[in-house]
Every structure is written in C-alpha cells, then in structure tokens.
C-alpha cells in the first residue's frame, strides 16, 4: 500500500496507529499499513466497551422544576412579589408624570401667559418629583434583580461543586475535563450575567407594555377591540420562534464540550503529538477545525432563526401601528390634542417593547438551559459517606483481656 492510500485511510477512519518496527515509514513517521482484507470497522453508534459516552442533550421545553429551582435560588415568591410591587410603582409614577405633563400643556393653551408662568414652578416641581421617584424605583429594581441573580448563581455553583467533590471516580472517567469545564465556564457565565440582565429587561418591558396598553385602551375604547387579534399574532410568532431557538441553544452548548476537551488534551499531550510527526499534528488541527465548524453551525442556525423572527415581528409591529393610528383618527371628535399626543407617544413607545418582550422571553428560555445543565451535575450520584452511621468503630475493640484455660 502506497503512502497516499495509507494517509487517506488514516483520515477516513480517524484513528491513531501505534508505530511498528516492521512497518514501512513515510513522512518521517512509522505507520502500520492497513490491510483491506482484515480491516476492522467500528460502529460509532455501538456503546459496547465504550468508557466516554456522548454528552446527553435534553429535548423540549425546559422543565418547570428548573424554573422552580431558580426561583427558589433567587429568593422565592416573596422576592418575586417585591419585584412586582417595585415595578408597578415605577410605572404608576411614570404614567402620572406623563399625565401631569399633558395637563401642564393644556394649561398653557387655555390660560394666559402670566398665569402659566405663575404655575410653572409648581408643575415643574411636581414633574421632577415624579421623575426622581421613578429613577429611585428603577435603581431599586435593577439592583435587587442583579443581586438576586448573583445569589442564585452562587447557590447553583456551590451545589454543583459539592456534587462533583463527592462524585465517584467512574464519573470522571466517563466525562472528559472539557465537558466539566463547559459547565463551569459557559453555563455559569449564563447564570451570572445573561439571565439576571435579561430578566430585568423582560419584567420592565412587560409592565411598561401592560400599563401603556391599559392607559391607551382606557382612553380610546375602539383600540382595545382591534389589539386582541394582533397580540395573539405576537404570541404565535414568539411560540414558533422559541421552540427551535431553545433546541439550537442546547446544540450550541453540547458542541462546545468536545471543542474544550480537545484543546485541553492537546495542551497536555503536545509533546506526544509532536513526537509522532507532522501528520498527527495536522490530524489534531483537522479535528479542532471540525469541532469549531460543528459549533459554528449551531451559531449560524441561531442567527438565521433570529432573523426569521425579527422580520415577522416587525411586520406585525407595523400592523399594530396602523391600527393604533386609525383608531385615533376615528376618535378625534371626542379626544383633546393633548390626549391624542399622549396616546401616540405611548403607541410608538410600546411597539418596540412587544418585539423585545418576545425576544427576551425566548432568551430567558434558551438561557435556562444553563441552570438545567448545572442542575444535571448537581444531581449526580454521590459516593458512599466516609463515616457510616451505626458501623463498627475503626479502633474497635478498644479494651479487652485474655483468659487462658487449661
């Protein structure tokens, strides 16, 4: 068998062959040639005799148990109710400030200039009070959510670390170091930063959209009847987007483990790899490129799904804007210019929030894959306890005597 055939067989079977004294050499390295008649074909799907298995990947929606565990880690329902109260007060103050500004504008239109200048300090002071109060509750909300997210991250990190310290040695034989490092790097970063920040934005936008819609519908009754089918379209598009986005995120996380594992093995065994010649160096480079391409395929699929969602959600937003403007034109007979301007302001402000609400919720669902993977390692079977309750003491018996009987 010539050199070209031997190298092609190496690439196709993706194996490392031990050098042999009786083997012919090529490219300054020894290689045992293949014999087509005696070549053994190994089925990768077969798990017989396999020590390291492929990493498991969950399917479908993230379990409610994971959401409950994360909610418990951030502080439970009391903390969530506190967030609801703080965000509600923030939105109430914001809407009161907008109505106060509208009232100030109508006072300028109906009264004289002297009276307007006389009332300006009072209106300005009240508006500043509403604005400063809103800033206070915004800072309180953001600080509380981020600190709670940090608390949840510490708790989940400690649970996983404790479980790994007590895991049997067979677990570390079956799980490469790169797979474990992926949990401690990528998944912990997701729990540390992405989930708290996304949750903060999601809750804020949900309450902004709810209060703006309530105010708009209370002002223009016709708009409420027209908004219902459009909101249903929003949720249908979001539901269609979330399911594949969540699965692609799982694939993205799973395909990072072989990448990290190969890098770790190559760094530890770089001397051995180079000792076998340039062919094996190129082989490890090819394996690395394959792992990178496999991971980037998931990243590319995620971007394609995101663009699909953005196009349809923006078309739905344009339809909602048309419906809102049409309802205001129909209600121009009994609405003042100040109220119409306020409703238009709310409409233009709330439209981007619908897109971000669905986007943020999908990001939360996909990011919850991180706690799901951490919880998987936190629930691994532990070794037997070092001290067994009720067992015989190590130094038993401590006292005794010997009796000789003739």
N, C-alpha and C positions, 0 to 999 in steps of 0.2 A: 504494500500500500504506500503510495507516494505521500509527500508532505502535505499537499493540498487536500487530499482525501482525509487524512488524519485530522487536520485542523478543522475541516468542515464538520466532521463527526463530533469533535470536541464542542464546537459551538452549538450544534444541533441538540446534543444530549445534555449540555450544560453540566459537565462533570469535571472533577479534578482527578487525574490519574497519578498513581504513585510511580516514581521513576524505577526503572528496572535495568540491571546491568546488561541483560541480553537484548534490550530494546534498541532499535536504531535511534539516533538523535537527529533532531532538526531544530533550527533556530537556537543553537547552543543549549538546548534543554532535552532531557530524556523523556520519552513518552512511550508507553506501551501501546502498540498499534491495535486497532480494532480488527476483529475477525467477524465478517458479516455472517458467517455460519453459526458462530457461537455468541453473538451479541445478545445480551440480556436487556430486555425492555422493561423498565419500571413504570408502573402506573402511578402517577402522582395522586390520583384520587384515592388510592388504597392507603389505609391507615395502619396496615399490619406492620408492626415493628417500628412505627414512627414515634419519635420522642417529642418533637416540637410540632404541634398542630397549627393549622392556620387560625388566625385570630377570629373569634366569633363576632358576628355583627347582628344587632337587633333589627327588627323589621316593624313597620307600622308606627303608630303614634307612641310617643314617649309615655311610659306607664304613669298612671295617676300616683302611684306610690313614690315615684321620683319627685314629682311636683310637691307632694305632701312632705317628703323628707327635706326638700329645700326650703319649703315654707317654715317647717319646724326649726331648721338651722338658722334662718334669719330672725327668728323671734316669735313665730307662730301667729295666730289670728289677732292677738292684741296689737302686735306691731303693724299688721296689715290695716286694721281698723284705724290706727293712729295716722297712717299714710292717707287713708280716705278722708279723714277729718281735715288734715292739713291741706290737702289738695283742694277740697271743697271750699274751705275758707279762702284759699288763694284765688280761686275762680270767682267766688262771690264778690270779693273785693275788686277784682279786675273788671267785672261787669258793672258794678256800682260806679267805678271810676269812669267807665265809658258813658254810662247814662248821665252822670254828673257833668261830663264834658259836653254832651248833647244838650243838656239843659242850659248850660252856660252859653252855648252858641245861640240857642233860641232866645235867651235873654238879650243878647246883643242885637238880634234882629228886631225884637218887639219894643225894647225900651230906648231911651235916649242915650247919647254918648256919655253924658255926665253920670247918669245912674249906672251905666255899665262900668265906668272907671271906678265908681264908688264901691261896687260889688266885686270887683276883680280880686282884691286881696283875699276875701272870704272864699270865693270859688277856687282860687289858686291854692290856698292853704288846704282846703278840703281835698282837692285833687292830689296834691302832694302827699297828704296823709294816706289816701288810698294806694298811691304808687309805692310809698315806702313800706306800707304793711304788706303789699304783695311781694316786694323784694324779700322781706323778712321770712315770709312763709315759703318762698322759693328756696332760699338758702337752707331753711329748716328741713324741707322735704328732701333736697338733694343730699345734704349731709347725713340724714337719717338712713336713706336708702343705701348710700355707698358704704357707710359704716356697718349696716346690717349685712350687706353683701360680703364685706371683709370678714365678718364674724362667721358667716356660713362657709366661706372658703377655708377658714382655719379649722372649723369643725370637721368638714369633709376631708381635709388634708390629714388631720390627726387620725380620723377613723381609718383611712386607707393605710397610713404609715403603721399604725398599730397592728392592723391585719397582716401586713407584709412582714413585720418583725416576728409574728407568731405563725407565719405560713410554713408548711412542711418543705423540706428541701426538694421534693419532687415537683413542687410548683415552679421553682426557679430553673429546674432542668427543662421543663416543658414550655417556659415562657422566656424568650430572649430578653436581654437587658434593654434593647431598643424599644420593645413593647412596653416595658415598665416605665422607661424614661418618657415615652409619649404621654403617659398619664400624668406624670409629674411636671411636664413642660406645657404641652399644648392644652390639655384638658384643665389643668389648674389655672392657666392664664385665662381661659374662657370663663371659669368660675370667678376669678379675681376681678376682671375688668369688664368683659363683654356683657355678662348677664346683669350686673348691677346698673351699668350705664344704659343698657337697652331697656331695662325695666323702669328706670327713672323716666326716660323719654316716653315710653309707652303709656304709663299711668298719667303723665302730664297731658299727653295728646288726647287720650281717651276722655278725660274730664273737660278739656278745652272744647272738644267736639260736642260732647253731650250738652254742656251749658250753652254753647253757641247755638246749637240746634233748638234747644228749649226756648231760648230768647227769640230766635228767628221765627219759630212756629207760633209762639205766643203773639208775636207782632203781626205776622201775615199768616192767617189761618189756611189759605189755599196751598201754601208751600208744604205743609205737613202731609197733605194727601199725595203730593207728587214725589215727595222724598222717599216714601216707603219702598217702592219697587227699585229705585236706584241704590238704596242702601243694601237691598237683597243682592243686587248685582255685584256690589263691592265684596260682600262676604262670599259669594260663589266664586268669584275670581280669586280671592285670597285662599279659599279652601283648595281650589285646584292647584294653586302655586305651592302651598305649604307642604303637601304630601311628597312630591318629588324633591323639593328643596331639602327636606329633612333626610331623605334617603341618601341624597348625594353628599350631604354633610357627613353622614356616617361613613360612606365610602372614602371620603377625604381623610377622615381621621384614621380609618383602618389602614389605608395605603401609606400613611406616614410611618407606621411602625417598622415595616421592612426597610425603609429608607434609613431610619435612625439606627436600626440594628446592623445593617451592612456597614455603615460608617463606623460604628463602634468596633465591629470585628476587624475591619480593615486597619484602623488605627492601632489596635492591639497586636495584630499579626502582620504589620507592614514588612518586617524583616523576613518572615517566612514567605510572604507573597513575592517579594523581590528575589528571594533565593531561588525560586522555581523558574525564573526567567521572565523576559518581557511579555511572553504570551499570556501568562497568568495575570500580569499587571493589566494588560488590555482586557482580559476577561472580567476582572473586577470593575474596570471602568465601564464595560458594557452592561454589567449587572446594575451598577449605580445609575447609568443613563436610563435603563429600563424602569427602575423604581421611580426615578424622577418623572419620566413620561407617564407612568401609571397614575401618579399622584396629580400631575397637571391635567390629566384627562378629567378627573373629578372636579378640579378647579374650573376648567373650561366649561364643563356641563353646568356648573353652578352659575356661571356668568350668563350663559345662554338662557337658562330658566329665569334669571333675574331680568334680563332684557324683555323676555316674553311678558312677564308680569308688569313691568313698567309701561309698556306700550298699551296694554289693555286697561290698566288702572288710570292712565292719563286720558284715554278716550272716555272712560266713564266719568272722570272728573270734569271734562269739558261738557258732557251732557248735563251733569248736575249744575254747572254754572249757567247753562242756558235756561234750565228750568227755574232757577232762582231769579234770574233777571226777568224772565217772562211773568212770574208771579208778582214781582214788584211793579211791573208796568200795569198789570191788571188791577192792582190795589192802590194806584197812585191817587185815586179820588179821596180816600179817607186816611192817608198817611202823610205826615208832615215831611218836608225835605230832610230835616234832621234825623228822623227815624229811618227814612229810606237810606240815607247815607250810612247810618249805623248798621242797618241790616246788610247793605252791600259790603261794608267793611268786614262784618262777621263772615259773610259768604266767601269772600276772597281769602279770608284768613283760615277758614275751616276746611276749604277744599284740599289744600296740600296735606292737611292732617289725616284725611281719610287714607291717602296713599301711604303715609308714614305709619299709620296705625296698623294696617295690614302688613306692611314691611317689617315693623318692629315685632309684631306678634310672630311672624314667620322666623325672624331672627332669634326670638326667645325660644321657640320650639326647636329650632336646629341647634341653638347653643345648649339646650338642656341635654343634648347628647353627652356633653362633658360630665355633668353630675351623674348621668346614667352609667358612664364608663368607670367613673371613680367609685360609685356605689357597687359596681360589679366586683372590683378588687377589695372593697371594704367588707364584702360578704363572703370572701373565700374561707374555706375550711381551715381551722387552726390546728396546730399540733396539740398533743395531749398536754395538760398542765404539768409544770415541773414538780409541783407538790400536789399529790393526790390526797384528798381528804379521807381519813379513816385507814390509810395504808400503814403498813408496818414501818416504824421509825428506822432510819438508816443505821443508827448505832444500837439497835435492839439485839440482844438484851444488854442492859447497862450493868446489872448486878446478877450474882448467882453464886453457887457453891457446888463443889464436887464431893460426892459421898462414895467411899469405897466399901463394898460389902463382900465379905469372904464367903 
